[in-house]
Amino acid sequence: MNELLEFLNKNSGALTVLFTAVVTVATALYAALTWILVKETRMMREVQTEPKLQVTVSSLDVAIHIVRLHVRNVGLGPALNVTFQPKVLAGGQSAEKLLAEFTDVNFFSVGLKHFGPGQERVSAYTQLTEDHDGKMASVLAIDVTYHSATGKRYSDSLVVDMSELKGGYQLGKPHVYAIAQSLEKMQKDIHHLTTGFHRIKANIYTSEDRAEERTEVQAKREQLQRERQAQQGALPSTRR
């Protein structure tokens, strides 16, 4: 024990320097970790208020040859003062015509003042049965600019490649469409019945019909009994 105390007394300066160095390194590491956590927290808060626009092309459920653009805000924050600048990347005159058909709605021209998270806008439609090859070879782009709620400015070029639709098909009718058609047919049938346009074809079975049926059954039973008795009387008797 005395030797340990003597060693500490002789090397107290060196131990102090070593301890100070350890504390300094620990403080630096703690400061770096705190800065990283603050940065991640700031990024998470920014993501929670950051808008993000996307443009996709898809067909209608009831008609696969009718397609239109869907503009969505997939971010968690609202997009403010959104502007659109559509342009053609490839496809020539067919692409120009296709772009004109898609953008025949007002918001592509005047923009959107407020585009909330999860909100969606659709363009005008086009029919792929008209100039199919030209439209499928078209590549469009929409340059968008917008601001977040914190005032940060965003800009992006959203590409729409129509060739991505090649090979798509649909089997049968969509369930919602089939249900709607069935309900419409039921509504017409009920309307025709209530207005007297059609009448229900029904056979009514009354109490008189039941009484008549019982009488007929009883008569047949009695007739069978008489025939059976007549047959038994006609048989020759045998003697032993």
C-alpha positions in Angstrom: 0.0 0.0 0.0 2.8 2.4 0.9 4.5 1.6 -2.4 1.3 2.5 -4.3 1.0 5.8 -2.5 4.6 6.6 -3.2 4.2 5.8 -6.9 1.2 8.1 -7.1 3.0 10.9 -5.4 6.0 10.6 -7.7 3.9 10.4 -10.9 1.0 12.7 -9.9 1.8 15.1 -12.7 1.9 12.5 -15.4 -1.3 11.0 -14.2 -3.0 14.4 -14.2 -2.0 14.9 -17.8 -3.2 11.5 -18.8 -6.5 12.0 -17.1 -6.9 15.4 -18.7 -6.2 13.8 -22.1 -8.9 11.1 -21.5 -11.5 13.7 -20.5 -10.6 15.8 -23.5 -11.0 12.9 -25.9 -14.3 11.9 -24.3 -15.6 15.5 -24.5 -14.7 15.7 -28.2 -16.4 12.4 -28.9 -19.5 13.5 -27.0 -19.6 16.8 -28.9 -19.2 15.0 -32.2 -22.0 12.6 -31.3 -24.2 15.5 -30.2 -23.6 17.3 -33.5 -24.6 14.1 -35.5 -27.8 13.7 -33.5 -28.7 17.4 -34.0 -28.1 17.0 -37.7 -30.2 13.9 -38.0 -33.0 15.5 -36.0 -32.9 18.5 -38.3 -33.1 16.2 -41.3 -36.0 14.3 -39.8 -37.9 17.6 -39.2 -37.1 18.7 -42.7 -38.5 15.4 -44.1 -41.7 15.9 -42.1 -42.3 19.2 -43.8 -40.8 18.4 -47.2 -43.0 18.0 -50.3 -42.2 15.6 -53.1 -44.0 15.5 -56.5 -44.2 12.6 -58.8 -45.9 12.1 -62.2 -47.1 8.6 -63.4 -49.1 7.5 -66.3 -51.8 4.8 -65.9 -55.0 3.6 -67.6 -58.6 3.7 -66.5 -59.9 0.6 -64.7 -62.9 0.4 -67.1 -60.9 1.0 -70.3 -57.3 0.0 -70.5 -56.7 1.9 -73.8 -57.6 5.2 -72.1 -54.6 6.7 -70.1 -53.9 9.9 -68.3 -51.2 11.4 -66.1 -51.4 11.4 -62.3 -49.6 14.2 -60.4 -49.2 13.3 -56.7 -47.6 14.9 -53.7 -46.0 11.9 -52.1 -44.1 14.0 -49.5 -45.2 14.7 -45.9 -45.5 18.5 -46.4 -47.5 20.8 -48.6 -46.1 22.1 -51.9 -46.7 25.8 -52.4 -46.7 27.8 -55.6 -46.3 24.8 -57.9 -45.4 25.5 -61.6 -45.4 23.1 -64.5 -43.4 23.3 -67.7 -44.2 20.3 -69.9 -41.9 19.4 -72.8 -41.2 16.7 -75.3 -38.0 14.6 -75.1 -38.6 12.2 -77.9 -41.4 11.2 -80.3 -41.7 14.1 -82.7 -45.2 15.2 -83.8 -46.9 12.3 -82.1 -45.4 13.3 -78.8 -46.3 16.9 -79.4 -49.9 15.9 -80.0 -49.9 13.6 -77.0 -48.5 16.4 -74.7 -51.2 18.7 -75.9 -53.9 16.2 -75.1 -52.5 15.5 -71.6 -52.0 19.2 -70.7 -55.5 20.3 -71.8 -56.4 21.1 -68.2 -55.9 24.5 -66.5 -53.6 23.6 -63.7 -50.7 22.8 -66.1 -50.9 26.5 -67.2 -51.7 28.4 -64.0 -50.0 26.0 -61.5 -51.2 25.2 -58.0 -51.1 27.6 -55.1 -51.3 24.8 -52.5 -50.8 21.1 -53.1 -51.2 19.1 -49.9 -49.6 15.9 -48.9 -51.3 12.9 -50.5 -53.2 15.1 -52.8 -53.6 14.1 -56.5 -54.5 15.8 -59.7 -55.1 14.1 -63.1 -54.6 15.3 -66.6 -56.8 15.0 -69.6 -57.0 11.6 -71.2 -55.8 10.1 -74.5 -56.8 7.0 -76.3 -54.0 4.6 -77.3 -56.1 3.2 -80.1 -55.4 6.4 -82.0 -51.8 6.6 -83.4 -50.8 3.8 -81.0 -47.2 3.3 -82.2 -46.4 7.1 -82.2 -47.8 7.6 -78.7 -46.0 4.5 -77.3 -42.7 5.8 -78.6 -43.2 9.2 -76.9 -41.1 10.4 -74.0 -42.3 13.5 -72.1 -40.9 15.5 -69.3 -42.5 18.0 -66.8 -40.3 20.5 -65.1 -41.8 21.4 -61.8 -40.8 24.0 -59.2 -42.4 24.5 -55.8 -41.7 25.7 -52.3 -42.1 24.0 -48.9 -43.8 25.5 -45.9 -40.4 26.7 -44.6 -39.7 28.5 -47.8 -37.2 26.1 -49.3 -37.3 26.0 -53.1 -37.4 22.7 -55.0 -37.1 21.9 -58.7 -37.2 18.6 -60.6 -37.7 17.2 -64.0 -40.3 14.4 -64.0 -40.0 12.0 -67.0 -42.9 10.1 -68.5 -41.9 7.3 -70.8 -44.9 5.9 -72.6 -43.1 2.7 -73.7 -43.4 1.5 -70.1 -47.0 0.7 -70.9 -46.1 -1.9 -73.6 -47.2 -5.4 -72.8 -49.9 -4.4 -70.3 -53.2 -6.1 -70.4 -56.3 -6.7 -68.3 -58.3 -9.9 -67.6 -62.0 -9.6 -67.2 -63.9 -6.6 -65.8 -62.9 -4.7 -62.7 -65.0 -5.7 -59.7 -66.2 -2.2 -59.1 -67.2 -1.8 -62.7 -69.1 -5.1 -62.7 -70.9 -4.2 -59.5 -71.9 -0.8 -60.9 -73.3 -2.5 -64.0 -75.3 -5.0 -62.0 -76.7 -2.3 -59.7 -77.7 -0.3 -62.8 -79.5 -3.3 -64.3 -81.3 -3.9 -61.0 -82.4 -0.3 -60.8 -83.9 -0.5 -64.3 -85.8 -3.7 -63.5 -87.2 -2.3 -60.3 -88.2 0.9 -62.1 -90.0 -1.1 -64.8 -91.9 -3.0 -62.1 -92.9 0.0 -60.0 -94.1 2.0 -63.1 -96.1 -1.0 -64.5 -93.9 -1.1 -67.6 -93.2 -4.8 -66.9 -95.2 -7.3 -64.8 -93.9 -10.1 -62.6 -94.7 -13.5 -64.1 -95.8 -15.4 -61.1 -98.1 -18.5 -60.5 -100.4 -18.0 -57.5 -101.4 -21.1 -55.5 -104.7 -20.3 -53.7 -106.7 -22.3 -51.1 -109.3 -23.2 -53.8 -106.4 -24.7 -55.8 -105.4 -26.8 -52.7 -109.0 -28.0 -52.1 -109.4 -29.0 -55.8 -106.1 -30.8 -55.6 -107.2 -32.7 -52.5 -110.5 -33.7 -54.2 -108.6 -35.0 -57.3 -106.3 -37.0 -55.1 -109.2 -38.5 -53.1 -111.0 -39.4 -56.4 -108.0 -41.1 -57.8 -107.5 -43.1 -54.5 -111.1 -44.3 -54.6 -110.8 -45.2 -58.2 -107.7 -47.3 -57.5 -109.5 -49.0 -54.7 -112.5 -49.9 -56.9 -110.2 -51.3 -59.6 -108.3 -53.4 -57.1 -111.5 -54.8 -55.7 -112.8 -55.6 -59.2 -109.6 -57.4 -60.0 -109.8 -59.5 -56.9 -113.5 -60.4 -57.6 -112.6 -61.5 -61.1 -110.0 -64.1 -60.0 -111.3 -67.8 -60.1 -111.6 -69.6 -56.8 -109.6 -72.8 -56.2 -110.7 -75.9 -54.3 -108.7 -78.5 -52.6 
